[in-house]
Amino acid sequence: MSPEEIAWRLSSAVRRRFTSASREMSPRWADEEWLRSVRALVEPRRDEFVADAERIAGGELDVWGRSIACDPRRLAWHADPIDHEPFEAGAWHRSGRDWKPIWELHRQQHLIALAAAGRKAWAEAALAQLIDWIDRNPPGSSPGWSSGYEVAHRLVGWAFAIPLLGDHVPGAALQALSRSYVEQAAFVAQRPSRYSSANNHRLAELGGLLTAARLGAVELEWDALWSELEAETVRQTFADGGSREQASGYFLYVLEILYVAAFLARSGGRPLGRIAERLEAMLGWLGAVADAEGEPPFVGDDAEDRLLRLEYFEPRRAAALAGRVRTLLNAEAPASAAASVVTESGYAVLRSEVDGSPVRVVFDVGGLGFGSLAAHGHADVLSVLVDVSRQAVLRDSGTGTYAPGARRDWYRSTAAHNTVTVAARSQARSLGPHLWGRRYETTVEAASFCDGVDYIRASHD
């Protein structure tokens, strides 16, 4: 971190200690336009929500495809959902655990299914979980309060779930939910991700704050938040629609964040401005690089983060997300993609058929990643991915883990990818699990796409 960033972080911590809410606020849970928009979104999927809610109410949750057993009315907020090992709430940050599964639990994204399914018993189970979480996780006491970034996910989820609970929420419970929501919104507002942390985390925080602003639960102006979202989106994505993170999982995460923001704006009759333009560009990028089922090439890190998890037990599907974005923008489905180079974001995609099966070859000719950290990029330039009818022939190694150590280093290294290593050295120098030192520059030397032969040649320093 630079001296400027260190000074900012210290001064921010001091300001938070002495800042308090200036006036009483309460979310507008019953806002007619918001409730109408949410119902219009969930109603076509009612049967799917019912199926998901039945499993959740029966004591099942999902963490990255793993089925997790739970008490549906009193979740174990202070235990790892995967191995069920408990931790002390007040000292959680000193235990040295991998907190990703626990953060996932505290995002509470399963509550939307319980609320949207439309049954009294499931609505009551959702309310019981909400009140239990408030009672057992006061501000700053647990992993659910680890950062403004994590809390922002709850701001979005609660805004979609609580209005759907309707008459099943007694007055005292609604007051408790409202107080907690306002506290969480203030928490996010006071802890912005800046400097080296200002990547997709800041976009998610802005998504949460815009949600709170839409419901009148935070003392921040919508226009100021929206202007920052536009600026950050332009900063974090290429004009061709690709993500500067150089990680397709984070491309989809940012696409979903921007979809949520656009949904919020449309529900309040506000213009989308540059967000509409960038969403259209991102749809174009996805169409240019996607396989036969609409999935982008799997490159870089992927934590499978979601800001709005509507298909709770389903894997993340790029085609489903892109479909929602197109519906919101009233955009047409893309035409069949041809071979091309997506120049700015740095991918060459060659396409063909073998015995009627679509073949996609992806050649990475891009940079390392975004910002001073390049946190989610891998040293994978000039690597090749090949799939036939979405069956991988040459695939990316994946993320492996986010935990520091040799395993994390290997998954990010050149040796873990389908490219050449020289003298067993990686193309870039790792300085930490989410930090690169020496970078590389890539040059596309020649490219030709014509009938019968597609050709591309590239190099890096």
C-alpha positions as CSV (number, residue, x, y, z in Angstrom):
1,M,0.0,0.0,0.0
2,S,1.1,3.5,-0.7
3,P,1.6,6.0,2.1
4,E,-1.4,7.9,0.9
5,E,-3.6,4.7,1.1
6,I,-2.3,3.9,4.6
7,A,-3.1,7.4,5.8
8,W,-6.6,7.2,4.3
9,R,-7.3,3.9,6.0
10,L,-6.2,5.2,9.4
11,S,-8.2,8.4,9.1
12,S,-11.3,6.5,7.9
13,A,-11.1,4.2,11.0
14,V,-10.9,7.2,13.3
15,R,-13.9,8.9,11.5
16,R,-16.0,5.8,11.9
17,R,-15.5,5.8,15.6
18,F,-17.0,9.2,16.0
19,T,-19.7,9.2,13.4
20,S,-23.3,8.5,14.2
21,A,-26.6,8.6,12.3
22,S,-27.9,12.2,12.2
23,R,-31.6,11.4,11.9
24,E,-34.1,8.6,12.2
25,M,-34.7,6.7,8.9
26,S,-36.8,3.8,7.9
27,P,-36.9,1.7,4.7
28,R,-40.0,2.0,2.5
29,W,-40.6,-1.7,2.4
30,A,-44.1,-1.1,1.0
31,D,-43.1,1.2,-1.8
32,E,-45.6,0.4,-4.5
33,E,-43.3,0.6,-7.5
34,W,-40.6,-1.4,-5.8
35,L,-43.0,-4.1,-4.7
36,R,-44.5,-4.2,-8.2
37,S,-41.1,-4.6,-9.8
38,V,-40.0,-7.3,-7.5
39,R,-43.2,-9.3,-7.9
40,A,-42.9,-9.0,-11.7
41,L,-39.4,-10.4,-11.5
42,V,-40.2,-13.4,-9.2
43,E,-43.7,-14.3,-10.4
44,P,-42.7,-16.1,-13.7
45,R,-40.4,-18.3,-11.6
46,R,-42.9,-19.1,-8.8
47,D,-42.6,-22.9,-9.3
48,E,-38.8,-22.8,-9.1
49,F,-39.0,-20.7,-5.9
50,V,-41.5,-23.2,-4.4
51,A,-39.1,-26.1,-5.1
52,D,-36.1,-24.2,-3.6
53,A,-38.1,-23.1,-0.6
54,E,-39.3,-26.6,0.1
55,R,-35.6,-27.8,0.3
56,I,-34.5,-24.8,2.4
57,A,-37.4,-25.2,4.8
58,G,-36.5,-28.8,5.1
59,G,-33.1,-27.9,6.4
60,E,-30.9,-27.7,3.3
61,L,-28.6,-24.9,2.1
62,D,-26.1,-24.8,-0.7
63,V,-22.5,-23.6,-0.6
64,W,-20.9,-23.8,-4.1
65,G,-22.7,-26.9,-5.0
66,R,-22.3,-28.6,-1.6
67,S,-25.5,-29.5,0.2
68,I,-25.4,-28.2,3.8
69,A,-27.7,-29.5,6.6
70,C,-29.1,-26.8,8.9
71,D,-31.8,-25.9,11.3
72,P,-34.1,-23.8,9.1
73,R,-35.4,-21.6,12.0
74,R,-32.1,-21.1,13.8
75,L,-29.0,-21.3,11.6
76,A,-25.6,-21.8,13.1
77,W,-24.3,-18.3,12.4
78,H,-21.2,-18.9,14.5
79,A,-20.0,-22.2,12.9
80,D,-18.5,-23.1,9.5
81,P,-21.4,-24.3,7.4
82,I,-19.2,-26.9,5.7
83,D,-17.4,-28.6,8.6
84,H,-19.7,-27.2,11.3
85,E,-16.8,-26.2,13.5
86,P,-17.9,-23.4,15.8
87,F,-16.0,-20.2,16.5
88,E,-16.3,-17.5,19.1
89,A,-18.3,-14.6,17.6
90,G,-16.4,-11.8,19.2
91,A,-13.0,-13.2,18.2
92,W,-13.8,-14.6,14.8
93,H,-11.1,-12.6,13.0
94,R,-8.3,-14.1,15.1
95,S,-9.1,-17.8,14.3
96,G,-7.2,-18.1,11.1
97,R,-10.0,-19.9,9.2
98,D,-11.0,-19.6,5.6
99,W,-14.0,-17.3,6.0
100,K,-15.4,-17.5,2.5
101,P,-18.0,-20.2,3.3
102,I,-19.1,-18.4,6.5
103,W,-19.4,-15.1,4.6
104,E,-21.6,-16.9,2.1
105,L,-23.9,-18.0,4.9
106,H,-24.2,-14.5,6.4
107,R,-25.2,-13.1,3.0
108,Q,-28.5,-14.9,3.5
109,Q,-29.2,-15.2,-0.2
110,H,-31.5,-18.2,0.4
111,L,-34.1,-16.0,2.0
112,I,-35.4,-14.7,-1.3
113,A,-36.7,-18.2,-2.2
114,L,-38.5,-18.5,1.1
115,A,-40.1,-15.1,0.7
116,A,-41.0,-15.5,-3.0
117,A,-42.6,-18.9,-2.7
118,G,-45.7,-17.4,-1.3
119,R,-46.5,-19.7,1.6
120,K,-47.1,-18.6,5.2
121,A,-44.9,-21.2,6.9
122,W,-42.0,-20.4,4.7
123,A,-42.4,-16.7,5.2
124,E,-42.5,-17.2,8.9
125,A,-39.3,-19.3,8.7
126,A,-37.6,-16.5,6.8
127,L,-38.7,-14.0,9.4
128,A,-37.4,-16.2,12.2
129,Q,-34.0,-16.4,10.6
130,L,-33.9,-12.6,10.1
131,I,-34.7,-11.8,13.7
132,D,-32.4,-14.5,15.0
133,W,-29.5,-13.1,12.9
134,I,-30.2,-9.6,14.3
135,D,-30.3,-10.9,17.8
136,R,-27.1,-12.9,17.6
137,N,-25.0,-10.7,15.3
138,P,-24.9,-7.1,16.7
139,P,-22.9,-4.7,14.6
140,G,-19.2,-5.5,14.3
141,S,-19.5,-8.7,16.2
142,S,-19.3,-11.5,13.6
143,P,-18.1,-12.4,10.1
144,G,-21.4,-10.9,8.7
145,W,-20.0,-7.5,9.6
146,S,-16.4,-8.1,8.4
147,S,-16.6,-5.4,5.7
148,G,-18.9,-3.0,3.9
149,Y,-18.5,-5.3,0.9
150,E,-20.1,-8.3,2.7
151,V,-22.9,-6.2,4.3
152,A,-23.8,-4.8,0.8
153,H,-24.9,-8.3,-0.3
154,R,-27.4,-8.4,2.6
155,L,-28.7,-4.9,1.7
156,V,-29.7,-6.3,-1.7
157,G,-31.1,-9.6,-0.5
158,W,-33.2,-8.1,2.3
159,A,-34.6,-5.5,-0.1
160,F,-35.9,-8.2,-2.4
161,A,-37.1,-10.6,0.4
162,I,-38.6,-8.5,3.1
163,P,-41.3,-6.7,0.9
164,L,-42.5,-10.2,-0.2
165,L,-43.1,-11.3,3.4
166,G,-46.0,-8.8,3.5
167,D,-48.5,-9.3,6.3
168,H,-46.5,-12.1,7.9
169,V,-44.2,-9.5,9.6
170,P,-45.6,-8.1,12.9
171,G,-45.1,-4.5,13.7
172,A,-42.3,-5.0,16.3
173,A,-40.4,-7.4,14.0
174,L,-40.7,-4.9,11.1
175,Q,-39.2,-2.2,13.3
176,A,-36.3,-4.5,14.2
177,L,-35.7,-5.3,10.6
178,S,-35.8,-1.6,9.7
179,R,-33.4,-0.6,12.4
180,S,-30.9,-3.2,11.4
181,Y,-31.2,-2.4,7.7
182,V,-30.5,1.3,8.4
183,E,-27.5,0.3,10.6
184,Q,-26.2,-1.9,7.8
185,A,-26.6,0.8,5.2
186,A,-24.7,3.2,7.4
187,F,-22.0,0.6,7.9
188,V,-21.5,0.2,4.2
189,A,-21.5,3.9,3.6
190,Q,-18.7,4.4,6.1
191,R,-16.4,1.7,4.7
192,P,-15.9,2.3,1.0
193,S,-13.3,0.2,-0.8
194,R,-10.7,2.6,-2.1
195,Y,-7.3,2.6,-3.6
196,S,-6.0,-1.0,-4.1
197,S,-9.4,-2.4,-2.9
198,A,-11.4,-0.4,-5.4
199,N,-12.3,-3.3,-7.7
200,N,-15.5,-5.3,-7.9
201,H,-15.9,-4.8,-4.2
202,R,-16.7,-1.1,-4.7
203,L,-19.2,-1.9,-7.4
204,A,-21.0,-4.3,-5.0
205,E,-20.9,-1.7,-2.2
206,L,-22.5,0.8,-4.6
207,G,-25.1,-1.8,-5.6
208,G,-26.0,-2.2,-1.9
209,L,-26.0,1.6,-1.2
210,L,-28.2,2.2,-4.3
211,T,-30.6,-0.4,-3.0
212,A,-30.7,1.3,0.4
213,A,-31.2,4.7,-1.3
214,R,-34.0,3.3,-3.4
215,L,-35.8,2.4,-0.2
216,G,-34.9,5.6,1.6
217,A,-32.7,3.9,4.2
218,V,-29.5,5.9,3.8
219,E,-28.5,9.5,3.9
220,L,-26.8,9.5,0.5
221,E,-28.1,11.0,-2.8
222,W,-29.0,8.6,-5.5
223,D,-27.5,10.8,-8.2
224,A,-24.1,10.9,-6.5
225,L,-24.1,7.1,-6.0
226,W,-25.1,6.6,-9.6
227,S,-22.4,8.9,-10.9
228,E,-19.8,7.0,-9.0
229,L,-21.2,3.7,-10.3
230,E,-20.9,4.9,-13.8
231,A,-17.3,6.1,-13.3
232,E,-16.2,2.9,-11.6
233,T,-17.9,0.8,-14.3
234,V,-16.0,2.6,-17.0
235,R,-12.8,2.3,-15.0
236,Q,-13.2,-1.5,-14.3
237,T,-14.4,-2.6,-17.8
238,F,-13.1,-2.3,-21.3
239,A,-15.0,-0.4,-24.0
240,D,-15.4,-3.8,-25.7
241,G,-17.3,-5.0,-22.6
242,G,-14.7,-7.3,-21.2
243,S,-13.6,-7.1,-17.5
244,R,-10.3,-5.6,-16.6
245,E,-10.0,-8.2,-13.9
246,Q,-9.1,-10.7,-16.7
247,A,-11.3,-13.2,-14.9
248,S,-14.6,-14.4,-16.5
249,G,-16.2,-15.3,-13.2
250,Y,-15.8,-11.7,-12.1
251,F,-17.1,-10.5,-15.5
252,L,-20.3,-12.3,-14.7
253,Y,-20.4,-10.9,-11.1
254,V,-20.0,-7.3,-12.4
255,L,-22.7,-8.0,-15.0
256,E,-25.0,-9.0,-12.2
257,I,-24.1,-6.0,-10.1
258,L,-24.9,-3.7,-13.0
259,Y,-28.1,-5.6,-13.7
260,V,-29.3,-5.1,-10.1
261,A,-28.4,-1.4,-10.3
262,A,-30.3,-1.0,-13.6
263,F,-33.3,-2.9,-12.1
264,L,-33.3,-0.4,-9.1
265,A,-33.2,2.6,-11.4
266,R,-35.9,1.3,-13.7
267,S,-38.2,0.6,-10.7
268,G,-37.9,4.2,-9.7
269,G,-38.3,5.7,-13.2
270,R,-34.7,6.8,-13.3
271,P,-32.4,6.9,-16.4
272,L,-29.6,4.3,-16.8
273,G,-27.2,6.6,-18.5
274,R,-23.7,5.0,-19.2
275,I,-24.7,1.8,-17.4
276,A,-27.1,0.9,-20.2
277,E,-24.2,1.4,-22.7
278,R,-21.8,-0.7,-20.7
279,L,-24.4,-3.4,-20.2
280,E,-24.9,-3.6,-23.9
281,A,-21.2,-3.8,-24.5
282,M,-20.8,-6.6,-21.9
283,L,-23.6,-8.5,-23.7
284,G,-21.7,-8.0,-26.9
285,W,-18.4,-9.3,-25.3
286,L,-20.2,-12.3,-23.9
287,G,-21.7,-13.1,-27.3
288,A,-18.3,-12.9,-29.0
289,V,-16.5,-15.3,-26.6
290,A,-19.2,-17.6,-25.3
291,D,-19.5,-21.3,-26.0
292,A,-22.6,-23.1,-27.4
293,E,-24.4,-22.7,-24.1
294,G,-23.6,-19.1,-23.6
295,E,-20.7,-19.5,-21.1
296,P,-17.6,-17.4,-21.3
297,P,-14.2,-19.1,-21.3
298,F,-13.2,-20.0,-17.7
299,V,-10.1,-17.9,-17.1
300,G,-8.6,-16.3,-14.0
301,D,-10.2,-16.5,-10.5
302,D,-13.8,-17.3,-9.9
303,A,-15.3,-17.2,-6.4
304,E,-18.8,-17.7,-7.9
305,D,-20.0,-14.5,-6.1
306,R,-23.6,-13.4,-6.6
307,L,-25.3,-10.2,-5.7
308,L,-28.8,-11.5,-6.4
309,R,-29.1,-15.2,-6.2
310,L,-32.5,-16.0,-7.8
311,E,-31.7,-19.6,-8.8
312,Y,-30.5,-20.7,-5.3
313,F,-29.7,-24.3,-5.9
314,E,-28.7,-23.9,-9.6
315,P,-25.1,-23.3,-10.7
316,R,-24.6,-19.8,-12.0
317,R,-25.6,-19.7,-15.7
318,A,-24.3,-16.9,-17.9
319,A,-27.2,-17.4,-20.4
320,A,-29.8,-16.9,-17.6
321,L,-28.1,-13.7,-16.4
322,A,-27.7,-12.4,-19.9
323,G,-31.3,-13.1,-20.6
324,R,-32.4,-11.0,-17.6
325,V,-30.2,-8.1,-18.8
326,R,-31.6,-8.3,-22.3
327,T,-35.1,-8.3,-21.0
328,L,-34.4,-5.2,-18.8
329,L,-32.8,-3.4,-21.8
330,N,-35.3,-4.7,-24.3
331,A,-32.3,-5.9,-26.3
332,E,-32.2,-8.5,-29.0
333,A,-30.4,-11.9,-28.6
334,P,-27.0,-11.9,-30.3
335,A,-26.4,-13.3,-33.7
336,S,-24.2,-16.4,-34.0
337,A,-20.6,-15.5,-33.2
338,A,-17.8,-15.8,-35.7
339,A,-14.1,-16.1,-35.2
340,S,-12.7,-12.8,-33.9
341,V,-10.2,-11.0,-31.7
342,V,-11.7,-9.0,-28.8
343,T,-8.9,-6.6,-28.9
344,E,-9.0,-4.5,-25.7
345,S,-9.7,-7.3,-23.3
346,G,-7.4,-9.6,-25.2
347,Y,-9.0,-12.8,-26.4
348,A,-8.9,-14.4,-29.8
349,V,-11.8,-16.9,-30.4
350,L,-11.6,-19.3,-33.2
351,R,-14.7,-21.4,-34.2
352,S,-15.4,-24.4,-36.3
353,E,-17.4,-27.6,-36.4
354,V,-16.4,-31.3,-36.2
355,D,-19.1,-33.8,-37.2
356,G,-21.7,-31.2,-36.5
357,S,-20.4,-30.3,-33.0
358,P,-19.3,-26.7,-32.4
359,V,-15.6,-26.2,-31.6
360,R,-14.3,-23.2,-29.8
361,V,-10.6,-22.3,-29.4
362,V,-9.7,-19.4,-27.1
363,F,-6.3,-17.8,-27.2
364,D,-5.4,-15.5,-24.4
365,V,-3.6,-12.4,-25.7
366,G,-4.6,-10.0,-22.9
367,G,-3.0,-8.4,-19.8
368,L,-2.6,-9.7,-16.3
369,G,-5.4,-8.0,-14.4
370,F,-6.9,-4.8,-12.9
371,G,-5.2,-2.1,-10.9
372,S,-2.1,-2.2,-8.7
373,L,-2.9,-5.7,-7.4
374,A,-4.2,-7.6,-10.5
375,A,-5.8,-9.6,-7.7
376,H,-7.8,-12.1,-9.8
377,G,-5.7,-12.5,-12.9
378,H,-3.5,-15.5,-13.6
379,A,-0.2,-15.6,-15.4
380,D,-1.8,-17.3,-18.4
381,V,-1.1,-15.1,-21.4
382,L,-0.8,-17.1,-24.7
383,S,-2.6,-20.0,-23.1
384,V,-5.1,-22.0,-25.2
385,L,-8.5,-23.4,-24.3
386,V,-10.4,-25.8,-26.5
387,D,-13.9,-27.2,-26.1
388,V,-16.2,-29.3,-28.3
389,S,-19.9,-29.0,-27.6
390,R,-18.9,-27.4,-24.2
391,Q,-16.9,-30.5,-23.3
392,A,-13.4,-29.3,-22.4
393,V,-10.5,-30.7,-24.4
394,L,-7.9,-28.2,-23.0
395,R,-9.2,-26.4,-20.0
396,D,-8.1,-23.8,-17.5
397,S,-6.8,-25.0,-14.2
398,G,-9.3,-23.0,-12.2
399,T,-9.0,-21.1,-9.0
400,G,-8.2,-23.9,-6.6
401,T,-8.1,-21.8,-3.4
402,Y,-7.9,-18.2,-2.2
403,A,-6.0,-19.2,1.0
404,P,-2.3,-18.1,1.0
405,G,0.3,-20.8,0.3
406,A,1.9,-22.9,-2.3
407,R,-1.4,-24.2,-3.7
408,R,-2.7,-20.7,-4.4
409,D,0.6,-19.8,-6.0
410,W,0.6,-22.8,-8.3
411,Y,-3.0,-22.3,-9.6
412,R,-2.1,-18.7,-10.6
413,S,1.2,-19.6,-12.2
414,T,2.1,-20.1,-15.8
415,A,2.9,-23.8,-15.3
416,A,-0.8,-24.4,-14.4
417,H,-2.0,-23.2,-17.8
418,N,-1.9,-24.4,-21.4
419,T,1.1,-22.3,-22.5
420,V,4.9,-22.4,-22.6
421,T,7.1,-21.8,-19.6
422,V,10.7,-20.8,-20.0
423,A,13.3,-22.0,-17.5
424,A,10.4,-23.1,-15.2
425,R,9.6,-19.4,-14.5
426,S,6.2,-17.9,-14.3
427,Q,5.4,-15.0,-16.7
428,A,4.7,-12.7,-13.7
429,R,6.0,-12.6,-10.2
430,S,3.6,-13.3,-7.4
431,L,4.0,-11.2,-4.2
432,G,0.9,-12.6,-2.4
433,P,-2.3,-14.6,-2.9
434,H,-4.0,-11.5,-4.5
435,L,-0.9,-9.5,-5.6
436,W,1.4,-9.6,-8.6
437,G,4.7,-7.8,-8.9
438,R,6.4,-7.8,-12.3
439,R,3.8,-7.6,-15.2
440,Y,4.1,-8.5,-18.8
441,E,3.0,-6.7,-22.0
442,T,1.3,-8.7,-24.8
443,T,1.5,-7.9,-28.6
444,V,-0.8,-9.3,-31.2
445,E,1.6,-9.6,-34.2
446,A,-0.8,-10.9,-36.8
447,A,-4.4,-12.0,-37.2
448,S,-6.4,-13.3,-40.1
449,F,-9.9,-14.8,-40.3
450,C,-11.1,-16.1,-43.7
451,D,-12.8,-19.0,-45.2
452,G,-11.0,-22.2,-44.3
453,V,-8.1,-20.8,-42.2
454,D,-8.1,-18.6,-39.1
455,Y,-4.7,-17.5,-37.9
456,I,-3.3,-15.4,-35.0
457,R,0.2,-14.8,-33.7
458,A,1.1,-13.1,-30.5
459,S,4.0,-12.6,-28.0
460,H,4.8,-11.2,-24.6
461,D,7.9,-9.6,-23.2
